[in-house]
Amino acid sequence: MFEQFPMIHYEFSFEGDGIEDLRNSGKELSESHMNTVSPILEADYMLRGYADVLPYIPLPEDVFYLDMHLQSFSHMYSLPDYYTKRTSVSSYLLIHTVHGSGLLEYEEKTYRLQEGDLFWIDCRNPHTYRTDGPFWEHTDIHIGGEGIPAFYEEYKKSGQCVRQISLNPDFMNDLESILEAYVTPDPRRTLKASHALRTMLVHLVLSGTSPERVSDKSSRSLHKIISYMHEHFPEPLSMDELARQAGFSKYHFSREFRKLTGFPPNEYLIRLRLEEAKNLLINTDLPVSRVAEYAGIENEAYFSRLFHQRMHMTPGTYRKQFAQP
């Protein structure tokens, strides 16, 4: 698959401790290339085998680059004594085992990596990975950007940093799209590469353990209640009464509601009211007390506390920051 991309072939057999060893190795490396590899080679390592590495390609420093971007990609064939050990590197790493086997030590656990295994780790945490057996063929994908952590935290909720690629049949196509966007000259290259990377991360997150399903009968009842909440959120709404309308006990109502929406019913109602409050703060000159009242929260102090807890700013600050001129 990777033959179609302009890769640089390296055969290597050396060890080191950090990027300075690479600087002192006598290799002719441009400053831009050093800036690219230094965040991911700040490590203790033994490199032995060969690798095809995607060359550094200049990208504009625009918002899409800052959101998420490819730091490096390599297709590696590692021999038995290969290892990399890092601590506190500003990068996220995806490694897919193509053939052979490896070992990963991460967050006080050891994982044996077989053909088809894919792991995703935060390189700011101590980690070591190595060949386990006669060889380990794998692809290494280093990614960074402000948008990555939220995806990674969602990925971790399954409790698995290692998954079989069979759970994510889109992975190879997604990877091909990222590389294609990265190497094809285009003024919108950064946007396309960021979009392709985001698609891959969405598929990775969705490949985790599926949330509990709500039965069709429960789902129909809950959808009616949700519609009712959207229409009547400014009014006093009792969770007991909503549960009764749904035909559930209060406990069963809360559990099934959360399975369907991701929120407990009371939190869902709070967020409905805060969305209305945000709209009023931006588009009207109503005082905060009236905004709270129209949103269904009569106590201004309680409203301000709820708003600050969810939005991490006061209603007044939100209005100043987002109100229409």
N, C-alpha and C positions, 0 to 999 in steps of 0.2 A: 504493500500500500504506500509506503513512504518513498518509494523510488521516484514518484512524480514530483517531489518537492526538492528544492535546491539545498541539499544537506552537505555539510562538511564532514569528511570521514577522518576519524582519529583512531590511531592504535596507540595504546598507552600501557606503561608499566612503571608507575612511580607512586610514592607516598609523600604525604606532607601534613602540615599543620597550619591551615589557614591560607589566605590568598597570597601572602607574602612569599610562600614557597613557590607559587606559580609565577609571581613576578621575578623571582630570582632564578628561575629554571632555565633562563636563556631563551625562552620562546618569544618571538616577535608578536606582541599583542597590542592592538590599538587601545587608546584610552577609552573609547566608547565600548569596546568589547570587554575591557576590564570592569567598567562600571556595570555592565550587564551581568557578568558572571560572579562578581565579588559578593553580592548578597546571598548567593547559593553555594559558594565554595568556601565560605568562612567556616571551615570544618577541619576535623582530623579525618584523614582518608587514606585508603590504599586503592588506587585505581589500576586495574589490570584487566585487559580485554580490548574491546574496540567499541566505538560509538559513532553514530551518525547524528550530527548536531545541526539544528536549524541555525543559520547564520543570523547575526544581529542585523536588523533592518530598521532604519530610523522611522519613528512614528511621531506625529505631532503631539505635543503635550496639551491635549484638549480634555474636555470634561469626560469623554468616553474612556480615555486612557486612565484618568484618575479613578474612574468607577471600577473598572476591572480590566486587566490586560495579561497577556502572556509574557512571562519573564524569560523563560527558556523552554526548549523542547529537545529531547534527545532520545534516540533509540539505541539501547546499550546491550552489548553482549559481554557479561562479566564473568571472569574466571574465579576459581575457588577462594582466593584470598582477598577478593574485593570487599571493601566496606566503606561506609561513610558515617561519621558521627558528628552531630551538630548540636549546638545549644543557642537558642535565642537568635534565630535568623528571620528577618522580615520577609517571609514567603509562606505560601501554602503549597503543598506538594501532593500530586496525584501520581501514583505509580501503578502501572498495569503489567502483570506478569504474563508474558507471551508464551515462553517455554521455560523449562527448568524450574528452579525453586529458590526462594530467598527467605530471610528472617527479618522481621521488624520488631524492634523494641521501642515501645512508646507508651507513656503514661503508666509505667510500672507493669506492663503486660508484654508478653512475647507472642508474636503471630508467625506461623509458618505459612509462607506465601506460595501457593500452587498455581499451576497454569489457569489463567482466567480470573485470578484474584485481582481486585483493585483496591488500593488503600488511599485514603485522603487524610492528611495530617496537617496540623499547624506547626510550622517549623520554628516558631518562637518557643515551643516546648522541647525539652531534650529528647533526642531520638537517635537511633542507630538502625541502619539496615545493611544487610550483607548477603552475599551468595551463600546458599545452603545446598551443598552438593557440588557436582563437577562444573556447572555453569548456571547462569541466570540471565535470561533474555527478557528485557523489560523496557517499557517506555516511561520516561520521566517528564512530567509536566509541572513546571513551577509557575504559579500564578500569583498576582498581587492586585491591590487596589482597595479602595474604601468600601466597595460593595461586596467583597468576598466574605468578611466575617459573619454577616447575617445568614448567608447561605450555609456556611460551615456549621454554625450553631444549630441550624435546623437539621442538617445532615446528621449531627451527633445525637439527636434526640432518639434515634433508633437504637443507640448503644453500640453501634458497629462502626469501627473505622475501616474495617476490611469487609468487602462484599464480593460476591461472584459477579462477573460481568454479565452472566446470563440473566441476572435480575434487571439489567439495564441494556436491552438490545440496541438502544440508540447510540451507545457510547462511541463506537468506531466511526459512525457517520458524523457524529458531533465533532469528534476530534479532527476528522478530515475537513470539515467546514471551517474550523478554527484555523488550521494550517493554510487552507486555501485563501481565506480572507487575509491572513497575515502576509503571505508572500506575493499576492497579486497587487501590482501597482494601481493605486486608486486614491484620489484625494479623500475619499470617505473610508479609507482602509481601517482606521481606528474604530469608527462606528460599527463597521461590519464585523470586525474581530471581537469587539466587546459584545455584540449581539450574539455571535456564535458561541462565545464562552458562557454567556448567561444561559443560553439554551441548554448547554451541556450540564451546568450546575443545577438547573431546574430538574432535568431528567435524573441526575444523581440523587437529589433530595427525594423525588417521588419514587425512587427505586427502593427506598427503605420500607420498614414495616408499615403496612397499611393501617390507618386508623380503624377503630372498631366501627362496624357498619350498624346503621339504624335500620330496623325492619321497615318494609314498605308501608305497613299500617301506621307505625309510629311516625314515620317521616311525613305522611300526609297530615296527620294531626298537628305535628309540630310546625309544618309550613303554614297552616292556618293561623296558629298562634303567633308566629313570627310576623305574618301580614297584619294581624291585629295590633301587635306591638308597634309596628311602623306607623300605623294610622292613629294610634291613641297614646303614643309615648308621653305627650305633655300632661296627660291625666294621671291621677294616682292609680298605679297598677299593683295589685297584690300578687305575689308569687303563688300563694295558696289558691287564689281565684284562677290564675292562668293554668295552674296544674289541673284544677277541677275541669276547666273548659277543655283541656286536652284529654281528659279521661285518665289521668295518671295520679299516683300518689306524688307528694311533693318531692320525695327522694328520687323516684323513678323519672319524674319530669326533669329534674335538674341533671341527672346523669345522661338521659337521652338527648336533652337539649345541647349539652356540652359535646357529646359525640358528633352531633350534626353540625354545630356551628364553631366549635373550638372555644366557646365562652360559656360560663354559667349564665343562666337567664338574667340574673340581676345585673351582672357586668355588661351583658348585651344591651340591656335597657339604659344603663348609664352611658354607654358609648353612643347610643342613638341620640340621647339628650345632648351630649357634648358635641356631636356633629352639627346639630341644629344651633347650638350656642356658637360654634365657630362660624357658621354661616351668618348669624346675626351680628357677631362682632366685626366681621369683615365688611358687611354690606349695609349696616345701619349705624346710626349714632345713638342708639338706645343705651342708657346707663347699664352697668353690669348687673345691677339688681333686677332690672326689667328683662335683660337677656336671660338671666337665670330663671325667672318666672315663666317666660315664654317657652323655655326649653323643658319645663316641668320640674324645676328644682327651686322651691320658694325661699330656702335659706341661702342668702348670698355667701356667707362665710363657708358653708358646707359646699356650695357650688365651686367657690374659688379653690378649696382644698382638693376636690375631685379633679378639677381642671388641671391644677398644677401637678398632681400625681400622674396623670396620663400624658399631658403635653409638655411637662418639664418647664413650664413658664406660666406666669400669671395671665388671666384673661386680658388685662390691660396691655401687657407686653405683646401678647399674640395680636391684639388689635393694631398696635403700632407697627408691628413687623409685616403684617399681611393685608391690612385694610387697603381698599382701592383708593387711589389718589383722587 
